[in-house]
Structure formats: structure tokens, C-alpha cells
Amino acid sequence: MSRYVLDKTSALETIKIEAMLNARKGKAIHWLSDETEELLFRKISDNTVMQQEVADIMKNLTKLNVGGVRWMKFRGMEIYFSKEAY
């Protein structure tokens, strides 16, 4: 994302990042798992992957349910991960 903000991404990377950001709209995503971030980075960096695949990953993110874990309370924070990353 830092390369995107500095306008140092390729045209294809820019298209895929923007598809990811558009797919993220409407979800209160505060944090992605490290594995999901790595998966997204690999997909964005791979020239054979199209923007729809990146958007689909964002649309299919699963919310981590931490309500039953007593020592881990995140009020108002929703954590998402991709099942594909595991």
C-alpha cells in the first residue's frame, strides 16, 4: 500500500489495489490477518492474477468471532481473514 500511495505501482497493480479497495467498501474491516495480507500482496504482485480475483478475496473475507474468548475483547473492532490464506 505504501507503494500505491507513493504512486510507484504498475498499472496492473494499481487496478488490482483499487478493485480491492472498492470491494472493501461497506465492510467495517479494521484489521486483516497477517496471512490474508500476505495472500493479497502475492495476488496483487502476480501479473497472471486479474483484479476480479483480488476483489473476490475481499468480498469473501470471513469475520473472526472472538466474542466467546474471555481474554480477547474487541469492542467495535471487526477482524477479517481469508479462508484461502490458511
C-alpha positions in Angstrom: 0.0 0.0 0.0 2.9 2.4 0.7 4.0 1.9 -3.0 0.4 2.7 -4.1 0.2 5.8 -2.0 3.6 7.0 -3.5 2.3 6.2 -7.0 5.0 3.6 -7.5 2.8 0.6 -8.5 2.5 -0.8 -12.0 -0.7 -0.1 -13.9 -1.9 -3.7 -13.3 -1.1 -3.5 -9.6 -3.0 -0.2 -9.3 -6.0 -1.7 -11.0 -6.0 -4.6 -8.6 -5.4 -2.4 -5.5 -8.3 -0.2 -6.5 -10.5 -3.3 -7.1 -9.6 -4.5 -3.6 -10.4 -1.1 -2.1 -13.8 -1.0 -3.9 -14.7 -4.5 -2.7 -13.8 -3.5 0.8 -16.5 -0.7 0.9 -19.4 -1.4 3.2 -17.3 -3.7 5.5 -16.0 -2.4 8.8 -12.6 -4.0 8.3 -10.2 -2.8 11.0 -7.6 -5.4 10.7 -6.6 -8.3 8.3 -4.7 -11.3 9.5 -1.1 -11.4 8.5 -1.7 -14.4 6.3 -4.5 -12.6 4.5 -2.3 -9.6 3.9 0.4 -11.8 2.5 -2.1 -13.6 0.2 -3.4 -10.2 -1.1 0.2 -9.0 -1.6 1.0 -12.1 -3.6 -2.1 -11.8 -5.7 -1.6 -8.1 -6.4 2.1 -8.7 -7.3 1.4 -11.6 -9.6 0.9 -10.5 -13.2 -1.2 -13.5 -14.1 -3.9 -12.7 -11.5 -6.7 -10.4 -12.6 -8.4 -7.7 -10.5 -11.6 -9.7 -10.1 -9.8 -12.5 -8.2 -8.4 -9.9 -5.7 -11.9 -8.3 -5.4 -13.4 -11.8 -4.8 -11.0 -12.4 -1.9 -12.1 -9.1 -0.3 -15.8 -10.0 -0.8 -15.3 -13.4 0.7 -13.5 -12.4 3.8 -14.8 -14.1 7.0 -15.2 -12.2 10.2 -13.3 -13.7 13.2 -15.7 -14.4 16.1 -13.9 -13.5 19.3 -17.0 -13.0 21.5 -16.5 -16.3 23.2 -12.9 -15.7 24.2 -12.9 -14.0 27.6 -9.3 -12.6 27.5 -9.8 -11.2 24.0 -12.4 -8.4 23.7 -12.5 -6.1 20.8 -15.5 -3.8 21.2 -16.4 -2.2 17.8 -13.4 -3.9 16.1 -14.0 -6.5 13.5 -11.2 -8.7 12.3 -11.3 -10.4 8.9 -9.4 -13.2 7.3 -9.5 -15.1 4.1 -10.1 -18.9 4.4 -8.0 -19.2 1.2 -4.9 -18.0 3.2 -5.0 -21.0 5.5 
